[in-house]
Amino acid sequence: MTSPDDSSHDSSTPRGPKGPKGPKGSKKGTADQETEYADRVYRSPGGIAGGILLLAIGAWLGIDAMIRGEGRAPWLALAGLLFAVPLVIAFTIRPAVFAGQDRLRVRNPFRTITLPWGSVEAVRAGYSSEVLAGGAKYQMWAIPVSLRQRKRATRRQARAATEDPFGRTSVQAAADADQQRRAQADRSIDELRGLAEAHATREGVQGEPEVRWAFEVIAPAVAGAVLLAVVLAIT
């Protein structure tokens, strides 16, 4: 389940008043007069909660083993924590999707993908949430697809259709209710698809996808794995 977090900044408010004109009547550029919007952030609250719980349990067990353990137990606990903590953070707390005015930034466990809106070809959710850009497919870990939620949403829609078979409610109210009955992942994908369509033709949103590896996660995990292998080999 994901949750889009919008900033409290009012997106309909311009950046600020124009400054006084100089002797030659200087003006701000068109880009400075455009409305500024805060990024929309999509995360998985369930994943974050699970990650924090795993970190707390791991820290408790690992620190206890390092303090009270004997023989190789402290070293095994240290190596295990160094190996496991980055991976838990990578798969639970790190994933996020940032949708801004000019680009879509997808932060996955081991990579961060920056996609200018002009390069986004499609946003879809099948068994996983995906974005197609530059001829490649990138999965969005922060927006997990729940088949159970989809089944519940389908049952709610069928129940609503049975209760109002002749469409007595207004069109707008029916559309809003139908949107609320959809699974959270599908609603998030619809929002991202709408943003991609709205920003695709704007100036300054063209470019190629950029992929950066998260070495801040990979390096400590590899170091922990090496240390764990060494400790197991020599003891």
CORVEN-V753776 format. One record per residue. N is the residue number from 1. RES is the residue in one letter. SS is DSSP state (a for helix, b for strand, c for the rest). PSI is psi as a letter, one per 30 degrees, with the letter a starting at -180 (none if undefined). BURIAL is b if it has 16 or more other ideal C-beta (glycine too) atoms within 10 Angstrom, else e. Layout:
BEGIN
n=N res=RES ss=SS psi=PSI burial=BURIAL
n=N res=RES ss=SS psi=PSI burial=BURIAL
END
This chain:
BEGIN
n=1 res=M ss=c psi=k burial=e
n=2 res=T ss=b psi=l burial=b
n=3 res=S ss=b psi=j burial=e
n=4 res=P ss=b psi=k burial=b
n=5 res=D ss=b psi=j burial=e
n=6 res=D ss=c psi=k burial=e
n=7 res=S ss=c psi=l burial=e
n=8 res=S ss=c psi=f burial=e
n=9 res=H ss=c psi=k burial=e
n=10 res=D ss=c psi=j burial=e
n=11 res=S ss=c psi=f burial=e
n=12 res=S ss=c psi=g burial=e
n=13 res=T ss=c psi=k burial=e
n=14 res=P ss=c psi=l burial=e
n=15 res=R ss=c psi=e burial=e
n=16 res=G ss=c psi=l burial=e
n=17 res=P ss=c psi=l burial=e
n=18 res=K ss=c psi=k burial=e
n=19 res=G ss=c psi=l burial=e
n=20 res=P ss=c psi=k burial=e
n=21 res=K ss=c psi=k burial=e
n=22 res=G ss=c psi=a burial=e
n=23 res=P ss=c psi=f burial=e
n=24 res=K ss=c psi=g burial=e
n=25 res=G ss=c psi=h burial=e
n=26 res=S ss=c psi=k burial=e
n=27 res=K ss=c psi=l burial=e
n=28 res=K ss=c psi=l burial=e
n=29 res=G ss=c psi=l burial=e
n=30 res=T ss=c psi=e burial=e
n=31 res=A ss=a psi=e burial=e
n=32 res=D ss=a psi=f burial=e
n=33 res=Q ss=a psi=f burial=e
n=34 res=E ss=c psi=l burial=e
n=35 res=T ss=c psi=k burial=e
n=36 res=E ss=c psi=k burial=e
n=37 res=Y ss=c psi=k burial=b
n=38 res=A ss=c psi=l burial=e
n=39 res=D ss=c psi=k burial=e
n=40 res=R ss=b psi=k burial=b
n=41 res=V ss=b psi=k burial=b
n=42 res=Y ss=b psi=k burial=b
n=43 res=R ss=b psi=l burial=b
n=44 res=S ss=b psi=j burial=b
n=45 res=P ss=a psi=e burial=e
n=46 res=G ss=a psi=e burial=e
n=47 res=G ss=a psi=e burial=b
n=48 res=I ss=a psi=e burial=b
n=49 res=A ss=a psi=e burial=e
n=50 res=G ss=a psi=e burial=e
n=51 res=G ss=a psi=e burial=b
n=52 res=I ss=a psi=e burial=e
n=53 res=L ss=a psi=e burial=e
n=54 res=L ss=a psi=e burial=b
n=55 res=L ss=a psi=e burial=b
n=56 res=A ss=a psi=e burial=e
n=57 res=I ss=a psi=e burial=e
n=58 res=G ss=a psi=e burial=b
n=59 res=A ss=a psi=e burial=e
n=60 res=W ss=a psi=e burial=e
n=61 res=L ss=a psi=e burial=e
n=62 res=G ss=a psi=e burial=b
n=63 res=I ss=a psi=e burial=e
n=64 res=D ss=a psi=e burial=e
n=65 res=A ss=a psi=e burial=b
n=66 res=M ss=a psi=e burial=e
n=67 res=I ss=a psi=e burial=e
n=68 res=R ss=a psi=f burial=e
n=69 res=G ss=c psi=l burial=e
n=70 res=E ss=c psi=l burial=e
n=71 res=G ss=c psi=b burial=e
n=72 res=R ss=c psi=f burial=e
n=73 res=A ss=a psi=e burial=e
n=74 res=P ss=a psi=e burial=b
n=75 res=W ss=a psi=e burial=b
n=76 res=L ss=a psi=e burial=b
n=77 res=A ss=a psi=e burial=b
n=78 res=L ss=a psi=e burial=b
n=79 res=A ss=a psi=e burial=b
n=80 res=G ss=a psi=e burial=b
n=81 res=L ss=a psi=e burial=b
n=82 res=L ss=a psi=e burial=b
n=83 res=F ss=a psi=e burial=b
n=84 res=A ss=a psi=e burial=b
n=85 res=V ss=a psi=e burial=b
n=86 res=P ss=a psi=e burial=b
n=87 res=L ss=a psi=e burial=b
n=88 res=V ss=a psi=e burial=b
n=89 res=I ss=a psi=e burial=b
n=90 res=A ss=a psi=e burial=b
n=91 res=F ss=a psi=f burial=b
n=92 res=T ss=a psi=e burial=b
n=93 res=I ss=a psi=e burial=b
n=94 res=R ss=c psi=e burial=b
n=95 res=P ss=c psi=k burial=b
n=96 res=A ss=b psi=l burial=b
n=97 res=V ss=b psi=k burial=b
n=98 res=F ss=b psi=j burial=b
n=99 res=A ss=b psi=j burial=b
n=100 res=G ss=c psi=a burial=b
n=101 res=Q ss=c psi=e burial=b
n=102 res=D ss=c psi=f burial=e
n=103 res=R ss=b psi=l burial=b
n=104 res=L ss=b psi=k burial=b
n=105 res=R ss=b psi=k burial=b
n=106 res=V ss=b psi=j burial=b
n=107 res=R ss=b psi=j burial=b
n=108 res=N ss=c psi=l burial=b
n=109 res=P ss=c psi=e burial=b
n=110 res=F ss=c psi=g burial=e
n=111 res=R ss=b psi=l burial=b
n=112 res=T ss=b psi=k burial=b
n=113 res=I ss=b psi=k burial=b
n=114 res=T ss=b psi=j burial=b
n=115 res=L ss=b psi=j burial=b
n=116 res=P ss=b psi=k burial=b
n=117 res=W ss=a psi=e burial=b
n=118 res=G ss=a psi=f burial=b
n=119 res=S ss=a psi=f burial=b
n=120 res=V ss=b psi=k burial=b
n=121 res=E ss=b psi=e burial=e
n=122 res=A ss=b psi=l burial=e
n=123 res=V ss=b psi=k burial=b
n=124 res=R ss=b psi=l burial=e
n=125 res=A ss=b psi=j burial=b
n=126 res=G ss=c psi=c burial=e
n=127 res=Y ss=c psi=f burial=e
n=128 res=S ss=c psi=l burial=e
n=129 res=S ss=b psi=k burial=b
n=130 res=E ss=b psi=l burial=b
n=131 res=V ss=b psi=k burial=b
n=132 res=L ss=b psi=k burial=e
n=133 res=A ss=b psi=k burial=b
n=134 res=G ss=c psi=h burial=b
n=135 res=G ss=c psi=g burial=e
n=136 res=A ss=b psi=l burial=e
n=137 res=K ss=b psi=k burial=e
n=138 res=Y ss=b psi=k burial=b
n=139 res=Q ss=b psi=k burial=e
n=140 res=M ss=c psi=j burial=b
n=141 res=W ss=c psi=f burial=b
n=142 res=A ss=c psi=f burial=b
n=143 res=I ss=c psi=i burial=b
n=144 res=P ss=c psi=k burial=b
n=145 res=V ss=c psi=k burial=b
n=146 res=S ss=c psi=j burial=b
n=147 res=L ss=a psi=e burial=e
n=148 res=R ss=a psi=e burial=e
n=149 res=Q ss=a psi=e burial=b
n=150 res=R ss=a psi=e burial=b
n=151 res=K ss=a psi=e burial=e
n=152 res=R ss=a psi=e burial=e
n=153 res=A ss=a psi=e burial=b
n=154 res=T ss=a psi=e burial=e
n=155 res=R ss=a psi=e burial=e
n=156 res=R ss=a psi=e burial=e
n=157 res=Q ss=a psi=e burial=e
n=158 res=A ss=a psi=e burial=e
n=159 res=R ss=a psi=e burial=e
n=160 res=A ss=a psi=e burial=e
n=161 res=A ss=a psi=e burial=e
n=162 res=T ss=a psi=e burial=e
n=163 res=E ss=a psi=f burial=e
n=164 res=D ss=c psi=i burial=e
n=165 res=P ss=c psi=f burial=e
n=166 res=F ss=c psi=g burial=e
n=167 res=G ss=c psi=h burial=e
n=168 res=R ss=c psi=f burial=e
n=169 res=T ss=c psi=l burial=e
n=170 res=S ss=c psi=l burial=e
n=171 res=V ss=a psi=e burial=e
n=172 res=Q ss=a psi=e burial=e
n=173 res=A ss=a psi=e burial=e
n=174 res=A ss=a psi=e burial=e
n=175 res=A ss=a psi=e burial=e
n=176 res=D ss=a psi=e burial=e
n=177 res=A ss=a psi=e burial=e
n=178 res=D ss=a psi=e burial=e
n=179 res=Q ss=a psi=e burial=e
n=180 res=Q ss=a psi=f burial=e
n=181 res=R ss=c psi=f burial=b
n=182 res=R ss=c psi=l burial=b
n=183 res=A ss=c psi=k burial=b
n=184 res=Q ss=a psi=e burial=b
n=185 res=A ss=a psi=e burial=b
n=186 res=D ss=a psi=e burial=b
n=187 res=R ss=a psi=e burial=b
n=188 res=S ss=a psi=e burial=b
n=189 res=I ss=a psi=e burial=b
n=190 res=D ss=a psi=e burial=e
n=191 res=E ss=a psi=e burial=e
n=192 res=L ss=a psi=e burial=b
n=193 res=R ss=a psi=e burial=b
n=194 res=G ss=a psi=e burial=e
n=195 res=L ss=a psi=e burial=b
n=196 res=A ss=a psi=e burial=b
n=197 res=E ss=a psi=e burial=e
n=198 res=A ss=a psi=e burial=e
n=199 res=H ss=a psi=f burial=b
n=200 res=A ss=c psi=e burial=e
n=201 res=T ss=c psi=g burial=e
n=202 res=R ss=c psi=l burial=e
n=203 res=E ss=c psi=k burial=e
n=204 res=G ss=c psi=g burial=e
n=205 res=V ss=c psi=g burial=b
n=206 res=Q ss=c psi=l burial=e
n=207 res=G ss=c psi=l burial=e
n=208 res=E ss=c psi=l burial=e
n=209 res=P ss=c psi=k burial=b
n=210 res=E ss=b psi=k burial=e
n=211 res=V ss=b psi=k burial=e
n=212 res=R ss=b psi=k burial=e
n=213 res=W ss=b psi=k burial=e
n=214 res=A ss=c psi=i burial=b
n=215 res=F ss=a psi=f burial=e
n=216 res=E ss=a psi=f burial=e
n=217 res=V ss=a psi=e burial=b
n=218 res=I ss=a psi=e burial=b
n=219 res=A ss=a psi=e burial=e
n=220 res=P ss=a psi=e burial=b
n=221 res=A ss=a psi=e burial=b
n=222 res=V ss=a psi=e burial=e
n=223 res=A ss=a psi=e burial=e
n=224 res=G ss=a psi=e burial=b
n=225 res=A ss=a psi=e burial=b
n=226 res=V ss=a psi=e burial=e
n=227 res=L ss=a psi=e burial=b
n=228 res=L ss=a psi=e burial=b
n=229 res=A ss=a psi=e burial=e
n=230 res=V ss=a psi=e burial=e
n=231 res=V ss=a psi=e burial=b
n=232 res=L ss=a psi=e burial=e
n=233 res=A ss=a psi=e burial=e
n=234 res=I ss=a psi=f burial=e
n=235 res=T ss=c psi=none burial=e
END
